[in-house]
Amino acid sequence: MQSILASCAQRPVAMCMIALALLMAGSMAVPGMGVSRLPQLSVPRVVVEASMEGLPAAEIRSLVTVPLEDALASVRGLVSSSSLSRDGVALITLDFRWGEDALRAAARVRELADAAWPSLPEGAAKPVVLPYDPSAQTLMVVGFSATDGTLAHARRFAEYEGRAAFRRASGIGAVVMAGGMERELAVELDMYRCLALGMTVSDCAALLSGECADLPAGSVAERDIELVALLRGRPDSIDELANMILPGPRGPFRLADVAAVYERDASRSSVFVANGREQVALCLYARPGGDPVAAARQARKAVDELRIQAGSAVQIEILEDASGPVASSIRDLAIAAALGALAVVLVLFLVFRNLRFGLLVSLSIPLSVAFCLLSLRLLGRSLNSMSLGGIGLAIGMISDNAVVVLSALAAADRGRTDKPQAQACAQAVASVLSGTLGSTVTTLVVFVPVFFLPGAIGAIFGDLAVSVMAGNLAGWLIAVLMVPGFYRLLWVPRRMEPSARLETSYRRKLAYSLRHPIKTLFGAFALSLLGIFLVLTRPLEFLPAEKATELRLTFDFRAASSADGMASDAVALSSALAGLDCVQAVYGYAGSEPEDLGRRADQDYRAETLVLSCRLKKGWTAAKAGTAIEQAAGLVLGGKAFIGLEVPADPAAKLLSLEGGRYVLARAGTPKEVFALALSAQLELARLSTTAMQHSSLKPSDMRPSIMVARDRERGASLQLSSAESARVLRAATEGAVPVSLEFGGHTMPIRVFASEFSSASGTPASAVGLGHVLAAVPLALSDYAPVYAGTLASFSMIESESVLYRVDRADALLLEATAAPGSEAALDRYIRAVLDDSPGLSMAGESAFRTYGMAMVSALGLVIALLYLTLGAQFESFLLPLPIMATIVLAMAGVGPALCLAGLSLDSGSIMGMVVLFGVVVNNAILLGENSSLCRNRGLTLAQSVYRGASERVRPLVATSLTTLVALLPLCLMPSGAAQKSMSVAMLGGMAASTALTLFVAPVFFARLGADCSAGSRL
């Protein structure tokens, strides 16, 4: 090894060329890397949607959901499944093993779904299968509004021009529409005039289906030319449609004689409002694995092109751009890392009073960062808050080995007037090679268990581990291979030695510690116990919350509220909120479009819920703004809807089931049985936790008013009128039938045929409330030229029916959500466990990351300690010496607890990861002290002398390396964004400061007391 070191020191120019090549490679790696807020997570989840219009939730469950679940249960790699049966649609969510490719899983599911489709009831649509990422966030929301106020025109432009432009943009994946309405041709029939002509509403619809289409009429051969005959039936205008003469059972008739034909707005599927106006929106999502910042840049270019294309007819505005906070967070982390690097150079100059030392050590920082970036690129990682945070953490540790190597070179060079030879430099580096390698390895082994953490938690912290490991490895290689050559290249005779004031002061205090070992150890570990107590008393959370810049309001309207009915309230609400001093912009929506599969797959989705996002102005806190927003919303709505206000959940928190509630899953054989079980558990939990539980609810528990049609089967059979035929006629009369679509003026519009008795003043189907007597008057058929009315075959009554049915792993289920009162989380958990023990049909659901990954994290911590012991034992060739070195880990807690308390931070995944990193960092000081004491012992000094001399000689580089780490962490602690990195940095800052101060006195005491008892192989 010494020959390699000498060769590198002998060729400083070659080392410079290698350094320049490394810098070039690192800079070239950046443009090809994606930029995102969190590491790229591939969630192996697939959603299947199967629709059958007009079927209630209970029938959807029996006829569609259960058969599909049984068919999909055999798909390879499936871990669990859940389903939601709503009115007219079944949504099945399939979760696969972590690490499974979602696209391949979707392909396997699609094969089984296609095979099961023919067995579903007639009229069921072909199942749609899509991979679904629950952590996906909207990248950009673009609003469209027509200058003439016509929503149909804005929607048409957004659907045909806007969607095509955004799909062409690089990096954009899904484009989902929200809000607006389409136009349709209304054929408003008079049921009784149709009855006089011998037809029902559904008969008229079927007649128009055949008469309003161009139909093939065969072909005729003319010599060698074959001519296709086409029977023209499609009308070219609304007037032509209204004046069309149709063949009826009792003779021809003109459509206008029995119906009013006009163009109108169709019923909406969703409502979108922004800043007091109803608009149409396109919600853009980044392509999985892509760069959201680059995708947003391409989307903004597409918006500029669309504005030119639309002219003054359509106004286009960007309502939300999520890439801004991402870019801001990444920029803050990069600035913090740069400031940390500058602070490291300044500290080194102040400690060593030598500009050349500061320059040589600072060279290792950009080189190591370049190596980090190159490693991230080769491993397919992105630039995100975790990877850049890891680089920021590594900057303070990168220079440690360079400082130790330079100190050794300077010690060997002391008193020389000529340039040192390469062999002498190699010998100086070899004297600290073992210590620097050991300290580097201990830092690396700390992060090895991160790669074995299961699920999303390992993926989230994996990029940070890669950055820190790559930075430290590069820092060691640069220190031992390049720094000696750079030292010889920039060598000048030293004119003055640095002040020995630090060493003198330290020797006096060290001598006192060695003479009073019990007092020293007692004081150090008393401070450590105090720090541990402060850590354990901190609030517990998994992911620290970022500063809230947005508040989300939910308004739950009464069940069965239509999107048309909620539109006016939504506009009034957004207008009132947009006028508040604390709100910069507000937008939101209710309902969903057919392509918005991910939103409907959410268990909490309700079509009657309006969600408004309020972006806050700078200087406003969530608490202060929330009060003003709630008051304004209450004044507008009155008692029309239930208002909820919350800070939007972090996507990682949602992925890790950390939204804050506790969920108990109840499963049974039938929906009635599961409801009884869940209700019993809710009552029992309420009885036990009188003050510990703030509130509880059963989910899903949506009920909606319906009209129950009780048919007389005997009478219907005698009239040869089936239930299916009766339902078809009633549905055509009330909801309307769409037999055909026509193209007028370049736009396709559907023809909706319905009965005039079921049309409201606005031209939309009327509410079901109070219309039982009108339903009874609907003619269902003609029997011997006498009409058969619905009232003669059925009775009508209002009922409340379930609109959503939930199943988990092919069993009917309900969720009991319990929210703990502040400070009563542990008590509520005890009561929940008591309820679970008494009911075998109950289990915990939605397990948080603490419960799901708790044992894995504890195991990883145990693995870290085991790896440290093995590494130190192999390095020092001793079974006992690693124990006093590892005992210094506890000393770091003396600073972690006070630092978290002073910063007002909780005990979260960031601070826990910071403590784990400390395990590998704080032992480095003890390793270097022990290594130098061994060298002194080999020179013939006594045990006490070697401990005293070894510590005194290493105090300056140890202080320097510790200060570089502290000043590099300080910008990360003060940056405005990056909550996880901030809590990690604060924990490391406090732990590193306390550990350094205490280790300098506790480690020599340990070595002096235990050195005589070490094994024969020990170096002490």
Secondary structure, DSSP 8 states (H G I E B T S, - for coil): -HHHHHHHHH-HHHHHHHHHHHHHHHHHHSTTS-B-SS------EEEEEEE-TT--HHHHIIIIIHHHHHHHTT-TTEEEEEEEEETTEEEEEEEE-TT--HHHHHHHHHHHHHHHGGGS-TT----EEEE--TT----EEEEEEETT--HHHHHHHIIIIIHHHHHHSTTEEEEEEEE---EEEEEEE-HHHHHHTT--HHHHHHHHHHHSS-EEEEEEEETTEEEEEEE----SSHHHHHT-EEEETTEEEEHHHHEEEEEEE---SEEEEETTEE-EEEEEEE-TTS-HHHHHHHHHHHHHHHHHHHTTSEEEEEEEETHHHHHHHHHHHHHHHHHHHHHHHHHHHHHH--HHHHHHHHHHHHHHHHHHHHHHHHTT--B-HHHHHHHHHHHHHHHHHHHHHHHHHHHHHTT--S---HHHHHHHHHHHHHHHHHHHHHHHHHHGGGGG--HHHHHHHHHHHHHHHHHHHHHHHIIIIIHHHHHHHT-----S----HHHHHHHHHHHHHHH-HHHHHHHHHHHHHHHHHHHHTS-B-SS------EEEEEEE--TT--HHHHHHHHHHHHHHHHTSTTEEEEEEEEE--TT-HHHHHSTT--TTEEEEEEEE-TT--HHHHHHHHHHHHHHHHTTSSEEEEE----HHHHHTT-SS-EEEEEEESSHHHHHHHHHHHHHHHHHH-TTTEEEEEEES--EEEEEEEEE-HHHHHHTT--HHHHHHHHHHHHT-EEEEEEEETTEEEEEEEEEGGGB-TTSSB--STT-HHHHHT-EEEEETTEEEEHHHHEEEEEEEEESEEEEETTEEEEEEEEEE-TT-HHHHHHHHHHHHHH-TTEEEES--HHHHHHHHHHHHHHHHHHHHHHHHHHHHT-SSTHHHHHHHHHHHHHHHHHHHHHHT--B-HHHHHHHHHHHHHHHHHHHHHHHHHHHHHHTT--HHHHHHHHHHHHHHHHHHHHHHHHHHHHHHHH-SS-HHHHHHHHHHHHHHHHHHHHHHHHHHHHHHHHGGGS-TT---
